Amino acid sequence: MERIDKVNYYLDIADTVLERSTCLRRKYGAIIVKNDSIISTGYNGAPRGRKNCNDLNFCLRESMGVPSGQRYELCRSVHAEANAIIAAARNDMIGGTLYLSGRDARTGELIEADPCSMCRRTILNAGIAKVVCRVSETEYKVVDPAQWIEEDDTVAK
């Protein structure tokens, strides 16, 4: 019997976490791991106490025709990465790895996961050392958040 490699093991867990997502467009699941221990998990959904998009059967961004990856301030949801970070203590996350998986909410088809600019800032502040994003059922990309600092184009030079 062949064992699954550890990275895909954690990505599969993130893929299970995304099943709790309440978004009508995309489902994301994230887990934070340090020293082979899961620190926290998160999925995208409305803040505690607020109605979820799947309960309302309405997505403002979708109704406005906002393309994927734009105008996140209109979204009701807290992203999976942010929810995983909120659920953990910073000292536990420093030097850890965030695993991220995503699927289309309607088709269930795997989509290449990639943190948005807001989540990138949150990941940087949390002290996470590595982000592993699922690309296919067995393939993934590894990102060093330090490169987001080096590639920062948000400030005019």
C-alpha positions in Angstrom: 0.0 0.0 0.0 1.4 3.4 -1.0 1.0 6.2 1.5 -0.1 9.7 0.5 2.7 12.2 0.8 2.4 14.6 3.8 1.7 17.8 1.7 -1.3 16.1 -0.1 -2.5 14.7 3.3 -2.7 18.3 4.6 -4.2 19.6 1.4 -6.9 16.8 1.5 -7.7 18.0 5.0 -8.1 21.6 3.7 -10.3 20.1 0.9 -12.5 18.6 3.6 -12.6 21.8 5.6 -13.9 23.7 2.5 -17.1 21.6 2.6 -18.2 23.9 5.4 -18.0 27.0 3.1 -21.1 29.0 2.7 -20.1 30.9 -0.4 -22.2 30.6 -3.6 -19.2 31.2 -5.9 -16.1 29.6 -4.5 -15.4 27.2 -1.6 -12.0 27.5 0.2 -10.5 25.6 3.0 -7.3 26.4 4.9 -5.3 24.8 7.6 -2.3 26.0 9.5 0.3 23.4 10.5 3.4 23.7 12.6 5.7 20.9 13.6 3.3 18.4 12.1 0.4 19.6 14.3 -2.7 21.3 12.9 -2.9 24.6 14.7 -6.3 25.7 13.2 -8.7 25.4 10.3 -10.8 27.9 8.4 -13.3 28.1 5.5 -15.0 31.1 3.8 -18.3 32.2 5.3 -20.1 35.1 6.8 -18.9 36.5 10.2 -20.4 34.7 13.3 -24.0 35.7 13.8 -24.6 37.0 10.3 -26.5 35.2 7.6 -24.5 33.3 5.1 -24.9 33.7 1.4 -26.1 30.2 0.9 -28.8 30.9 3.5 -29.8 34.1 1.7 -29.4 32.4 -1.7 -27.8 35.7 -2.8 -24.4 37.0 -3.7 -24.0 40.7 -4.1 -20.8 40.4 -6.2 -22.4 37.9 -8.5 -25.6 40.0 -8.9 -23.4 43.0 -9.8 -21.3 40.9 -12.3 -18.1 41.5 -10.4 -15.3 39.3 -11.9 -13.6 36.7 -9.6 -10.7 38.3 -7.7 -12.2 41.8 -7.6 -14.1 44.0 -5.2 -13.8 41.8 -2.1 -15.1 44.6 0.1 -18.5 43.8 -1.3 -18.3 40.1 -0.1 -20.1 39.0 3.1 -17.6 36.3 3.7 -14.4 36.1 5.8 -11.9 34.2 3.7 -10.7 30.8 4.7 -7.1 31.9 5.4 -8.3 34.8 7.6 -10.6 32.5 9.5 -7.8 30.0 10.1 -5.5 32.9 11.3 -8.2 34.4 13.5 -8.7 31.0 15.2 -5.0 30.6 16.1 -2.6 32.3 18.4 0.1 34.2 16.6 2.9 32.6 18.6 1.7 29.2 17.4 1.6 30.3 13.8 5.0 31.9 13.5 7.1 29.8 11.1 4.1 27.5 10.3 2.6 26.5 7.0 -0.8 27.4 5.6 -2.4 24.8 3.2 -5.1 26.1 0.9 -7.6 24.3 -1.3 -10.4 25.7 -3.4 -13.4 24.4 -5.5 -16.1 26.0 -7.6 -19.2 26.1 -5.4 -21.6 25.0 -8.2 -19.6 22.3 -10.0 -17.3 21.1 -7.2 -14.4 21.4 -9.7 -11.0 22.0 -8.2 -9.7 25.5 -8.8 -6.2 26.7 -8.4 -6.0 28.2 -4.9 -4.2 31.5 -4.4 -4.6 33.9 -1.5 -6.0 37.3 -2.4 -4.1 40.5 -1.6 -6.0 41.0 1.7 -5.2 37.5 2.8 -1.6 37.9 1.8 -1.3 40.8 4.2 -2.9 38.8 6.9 -0.6 35.8 6.3 2.4 38.1 6.4 1.3 39.6 9.7 0.6 36.2 11.2 4.2 35.1 10.6 3.4 32.2 8.4 6.6 31.0 6.7 5.1 29.0 3.8 1.9 28.7 1.9 1.0 25.6 -0.1 -1.7 26.0 -2.7 -3.5 23.1 -4.3 -3.2 23.1 -8.1 -4.7 19.7 -8.9 -5.7 16.6 -7.0 -2.0 15.8 -6.5 -0.1 18.9 -7.6 0.6 22.0 -5.6 2.7 25.1 -5.5 4.7 26.3 -2.5 4.9 30.0 -1.9 7.3 31.9 0.4 5.3 34.9 1.7 8.6 36.9 1.8 8.3 37.2 -2.0 5.1 39.1 -1.5 7.1 41.7 0.3 9.8 41.8 -2.4 7.1 42.1 -5.2 5.1 44.8 -3.3 3.6 47.0 -6.0 1.1 48.7 -3.8 3.2 51.7 -3.0 4.5 54.1 -5.7 8.3 54.1 -5.8 
